[in-house]
Amino acid sequence: MKKPIIKIIDEIDIINSLNKGIFNNYKIIIKDGCCSCKEVLFDSCEIEKVDFTKHKIKKLEFIDCKLYNCDLSNIEFEQISITRCEFINCKMMGTNFIESSLFDCLFDNCLCRYINFSNVKIKNSMFKNTIFTESNFLEIITNNLNIDNCDFTSAQFYNNDFKGIDFSTSLLNNITTDLKSIKNITVNSKQAVDLSILLDINVKL
């Protein structure tokens, strides 16, 4: 990851930074301590404790960024690329990643309940200690995705390319899935029994 152009951006100085034209953006409007704009690209920044839900940014992108304790809940990330970024202790409930790409990204200790990963490409990335309960994973294409100690309880997995992914340290309780999504994945013995029930297979122990 490149050295950040701005070391830290937080909720106090985010508007200040946008006004200085440091980022690619179109027509920023400031009102009541919040900003509205068409498009913002954060490039090579560390962003800390920013509540993006109160800023009306229609298109938001990140390249070479680290985000700590930020709230990105219900943000629309449709048809964009997020490259070489780390999301640490972030809240991303209901965030929408439809037809987007994640390249070289880390999600660590994030709250991603109800997140929507539909038609997403994920390459060289890691999900760690993150909650994905009741989330949607639909027609995802992966290349080198590592998953460690995540919670996928009641998630939906359909028509995904998860070949070679190790889910054995994570929770897959009460998921709904199809054969394609679980073909050639790695699971632990308990998960194997639970998945066999979904596929109407009887297992004798």
Residue pairs with C-beta under 8 A, 6 or more apart in sequence:
1 64
1 66
1 84
1 86
2 44
2 64
3 44
4 44
4 45
4 46
4 64
4 65
4 66
5 22
5 43
5 44
5 45
6 17
6 22
6 44
6 45
6 46
7 46
8 46
8 47
8 48
9 17
9 42
9 45
9 46
9 47
9 48
9 50
10 47
10 48
10 49
10 50
11 49
11 50
11 51
14 35
14 47
14 50
14 55
15 30
15 33
15 34
15 35
17 23
18 25
18 28
18 35
18 37
18 40
19 28
19 30
23 40
23 41
23 42
23 43
24 39
24 40
24 41
24 43
25 37
25 38
25 39
25 40
25 41
26 37
26 38
26 39
27 37
27 38
28 35
28 36
28 37
29 35
29 36
29 37
30 36
34 54
34 55
34 56
35 55
35 56
35 57
36 55
36 56
36 57
37 56
37 57
37 58
38 57
38 58
38 59
39 57
39 58
39 59
39 60
39 61
40 57
40 59
40 60
40 61
41 61
41 62
41 63
42 60
42 61
42 62
42 63
42 65
43 63
43 64
43 65
44 63
44 64
44 65
45 64
45 65
45 66
46 65
46 66
46 67
46 68
47 65
47 66
47 67
47 68
47 70
48 67
48 68
48 69
48 70
49 68
49 69
49 70
50 67
50 70
50 71
51 70
51 71
52 60
52 70
52 71
52 72
52 75
53 71
53 72
53 73
53 74
53 75
58 76
59 80
60 75
60 77
60 80
61 80
61 81
61 82
62 82
62 83
62 85
63 82
63 83
63 84
63 85
64 83
64 84
64 85
65 84
65 85
65 86
66 85
66 86
66 88
67 85
67 86
67 87
67 88
67 90
68 88
68 89
68 90
69 88
69 89
69 90
70 87
70 90
70 91
71 90
71 91
72 87
72 90
72 91
72 92
72 95
73 91
73 92
73 93
73 94
73 95
74 93
74 94
74 95
74 96
75 92
75 95
75 96
76 96
77 95
77 96
77 97
77 98
77 100
78 96
78 97
78 98
78 99
78 100
79 98
79 99
79 100
80 100
80 101
81 100
81 101
81 102
81 103
82 100
82 101
82 102
82 103
82 105
83 101
83 103
83 104
83 105
84 103
84 104
84 105
85 104
85 105
85 106
86 105
86 106
86 108
87 105
87 106
87 107
87 108
87 110
88 106
88 108
88 109
88 110
89 108
89 109
89 110
90 107
90 110
90 111
91 110
91 111
92 107
92 110
92 111
92 112
92 115
93 111
93 112
93 113
93 114
93 115
94 113
94 114
94 115
94 116
95 112
95 115
95 116
96 115
96 116
97 115
97 116
97 117
97 118
97 120
98 116
98 118
98 119
98 120
99 118
99 119
99 120
100 120
100 121
101 120
101 121
101 122
101 123
102 120
102 121
102 122
102 123
102 125
103 123
103 124
103 125
104 123
104 124
104 125
105 122
105 125
105 126
106 125
106 126
106 128
107 125
107 126
107 127
107 128
107 130
108 126
108 128
108 129
108 130
109 128
109 129
109 130
110 130
110 131
111 130
111 131
112 130
112 131
112 132
112 135
113 131
113 132
113 133
113 134
113 135
114 134
114 135
115 132
115 135
115 136
116 135
116 136
117 135
117 136
117 137
117 138
117 140
118 136
118 137
118 138
118 139
118 140
119 138
119 139
119 140
120 140
120 141
121 140
121 141
121 142
122 140
122 141
122 142
122 143
122 145
123 142
123 143
123 144
123 145
124 143
124 144
125 144
125 145
125 146
126 145
126 146
126 147
126 148
127 145
127 146
127 147
127 148
127 150
128 146
128 147
128 148
128 149
128 150
129 148
129 149
129 150
130 150
130 151
131 150
131 151
132 150
132 151
132 152
132 155
133 151
133 152
133 153
133 154
133 155
134 153
134 154
134 155
135 152
135 155
135 156
136 155
136 156
137 155
137 156
137 157
137 158
137 160
137 181
138 156
138 158
138 159
138 160
139 158
139 159
139 160
140 160
140 161
140 162
141 161
142 160
142 161
142 162
142 163
142 165
145 162
145 165
146 165
146 166
147 165
147 166
147 167
147 169
147 170
148 169
148 170
149 169
149 170
150 170
150 171
151 170
151 171
152 167
152 170
152 171
152 172
152 173
152 175
153 171
153 172
153 173
153 174
153 175
154 173
154 174
154 175
155 172
155 175
155 176
156 175
156 176
156 177
157 175
157 176
157 177
157 178
157 181
157 182
158 176
158 177
158 178
158 181
159 178
159 180
159 181
160 180
160 181
161 180
162 181
162 182
162 183
162 184
162 185
163 183
163 184
163 185
164 184
164 185
164 186
165 185
165 186
166 185
166 186
167 185
167 186
167 187
167 191
168 186
168 187
168 188
168 191
169 188
172 187
172 191
172 194
172 195
173 194
175 198
176 198
177 195
177 198
179 199
182 195
187 195
192 203
193 203
193 205
196 202
196 203
